[in-house]
Amino acid sequence: MLYWAVIFLIIAIIAAIFGFGGIAATSAGIAKILFIIFIILFLISLVFGFVRR
């Protein structure tokens, strides 16, 4: 999931360089959402890992 967040961030940066503001904003928004989901899943994984031990 982190991979996809980075891909969308790169797309946003490239779109911003070429002046496509709408595409850049949308890609940056998707990257932000994916990154937040990644962080949440990572923290849940850590908690369950500590609970099992």
KAWO-V160194 format. One record per residue. N is the residue number from 0. PHI is phi in whole degrees, 0 to 359 (* if undefined). PSI is psi in whole degrees, -180 to 180 (* if undefined). NEAR is the number of other ideal C-beta (glycine too) atoms within 12 Angstrom. Layout:
# KAWO-V160194
N:PHI:PSI:NEAR
N:PHI:PSI:NEAR
This chain:
# KAWO-V160194
0:*:-37:20
1:296:-35:17
2:302:-46:13
3:292:-35:19
4:297:-41:25
5:292:-40:19
6:299:-47:18
7:294:-33:28
8:294:-43:24
9:296:-41:19
10:299:-42:24
11:297:-42:27
12:294:-44:19
13:295:-42:17
14:295:-37:22
15:293:-37:19
16:297:-40:13
17:274:-1:13
18:91:15:10
19:268:86:17
20:295:-40:14
21:294:-45:14
22:294:-40:20
23:296:-44:23
24:294:-41:18
25:294:-45:18
26:296:-40:27
27:295:-39:25
28:296:-43:19
29:296:-43:25
30:299:-40:28
31:295:-44:20
32:296:-45:19
33:297:-38:24
34:294:-41:23
35:296:-43:17
36:298:-41:18
37:300:-46:21
38:298:-43:17
39:297:-46:15
40:295:-36:17
41:297:-45:16
42:294:-39:14
43:297:-41:14
44:297:-42:15
45:298:-44:14
46:297:-47:13
47:294:-31:12
48:294:-40:11
49:285:-31:10
50:290:-37:9
51:295:-32:8
52:276:*:7
